[in-house]
Amino acid sequence: MKKSHPVRRAVLATAATVSGIVLLLTLKPASDPGSASAAGDRPPVAGGQSPQGGAQAAGADSASGSGSGSGQDAGTRTVTGSVVRTEYGPVQVRLTVSGGRVTEAAAVQSPSGGRSTDINADAVPRLNRAAVAAQSAQIDAVSGATYTSTGYRQSLQSALDQVRADGPAKEPAEPSAPAAPATQVLTGGVARTEYGPVQVRITVAGGRIIQAETLQAPSGGRSTQITENAVPALNRAAVAAGDAQIDAVSGATYTSAGYQESLQSALDRAGG
C-alpha cells in the first residue's frame, strides 16, 4: 500500500479543524438569553395604556370632575319665635329659613287639653301652611281658633324679626350697576286706645311704603273680631296712601285712630 504524504495529512487535519469551528459558530443562539428573559418578565399593558398608571389617572380626573359641578348650599337655619301667652295656653312658632325664604313653619307650643286639643289639631297645620304661603305674619285667623291664631301670628312675627335682623349679607353690586334704593324697616310708637294698644311697622324703599304690618291691636271679646277685619284693611290703605292720611275703618274707630298715630310716628322716624 502506498503511504500518505506528511503534507497531505497536515492539510486534511487543518481543513477538519476549520470545518468544526464553522459548525460551532452556526449553532450559536441568535439572541442573548438575558435579553429574552428581560423581555419576557415585563407584562403587557392592556388597552394600549402606559405602564405608569394611565387608567388610575383617568379615574382620578373623572372623580374630581364630578365634584366640581356641584353647587354650594345657600344655608338653612331654624329660628324660634317668642312664647305668646293666650287665654287657653302658650303659643310658639318655629321657622325653617333657606335662601331668605320661609320653607317650613311649625308650632312648637299650642293650647291643649279638652276641646283645645281637637281645635288645634286642625288649626295649627292650616296656620303653618298659611305662614309659608304668605311669607309674613299677615295671615287669616282660623275660624273657631281665634286665640291660637292671634298668638301664632305674634310668635311668627317675632321669628320673622329675627330672620330680618340676622339676614344674609347682600352681594355688593357691580361698579356699572346702579345703586339699589335703601330699604328701611321702621316701627312706630305704641298708641294707647280705650280698647288696647296699637303699634304699626312699615317697610320703606325709595321713599315709599312697600309694606305695613300691625304688631299690636286690641283683642279680646268683640275687639278680636273687629281687629281681624280692620287691620288688613288699614295695612293696605297705608301702602296705597304712602302716608298716615288714611280713612278709618267703619266700626273700628279706636283701632283706626291708634293705627294712624303709630303709623305717623314710624314715618317721622323715616323723615317723611
GIGI-V547374 format. One record per pair of residues at least 12 apart in sequence whose C-alpha atoms are under 7 Angstrom apart, sorted by the first residue. I is the first residue (numbers start at 1). GAP is how many residues later the second one is. D is the distance in whole Angstrom. If there is no record, write none. Layout:
i gap d
I GAP D
I GAP D
This chain:
i gap d
74 25 6
75 23 6
75 24 7
76 21 6
76 22 4
77 19 6
77 20 5
77 21 7
78 16 7
78 17 6
78 18 5
78 19 6
79 15 6
79 16 5
79 17 6
79 80 6
80 13 6
80 14 4
80 15 6
80 79 6
81 12 5
81 13 6
81 74 5
81 75 6
81 77 5
81 78 4
82 73 5
82 76 6
83 72 6
84 67 5
84 70 7
84 71 6
86 61 6
86 65 6
88 23 6
89 21 7
89 22 4
90 19 6
90 20 6
90 21 6
91 18 5
91 19 4
91 20 7
91 57 7
91 60 6
91 61 6
92 15 6
92 16 5
92 17 5
92 18 7
92 60 7
92 63 6
93 13 6
93 14 4
93 15 6
93 59 7
93 62 6
93 63 6
94 12 5
94 13 6
94 14 6
102 30 6
102 33 6
103 29 6
104 28 6
105 23 5
105 26 7
105 27 6
106 22 6
107 17 7
110 38 7
119 26 7
123 19 6
123 22 7
137 16 5
137 19 6
137 20 5
181 24 6
181 25 5
182 23 6
182 24 6
183 20 7
183 21 6
183 22 4
184 19 6
184 20 5
184 21 6
185 17 6
185 18 4
185 19 6
186 15 6
186 16 5
186 17 6
186 80 6
187 13 6
187 14 4
187 15 6
187 79 5
188 12 5
188 13 6
188 74 5
188 75 6
188 77 5
188 78 4
189 73 5
189 76 6
190 72 6
191 67 5
191 70 6
191 71 6
192 66 7
193 61 6
193 65 6
195 23 6
196 21 7
196 22 4
197 19 6
197 20 6
197 21 6
198 18 5
198 19 5
198 20 7
198 57 7
198 60 6
198 61 6
199 15 6
199 16 5
199 17 5
199 18 7
199 60 7
199 63 6
200 13 6
200 14 5
200 15 6
200 59 7
200 62 6
200 63 6
201 12 5
201 13 6
201 14 7
201 65 7
208 34 6
209 30 5
209 33 5
210 29 6
211 28 6
212 23 5
212 26 7
212 27 6
213 22 6
214 17 7
217 38 7
226 26 6
230 19 6
230 22 6
244 16 5
244 19 6
244 20 5
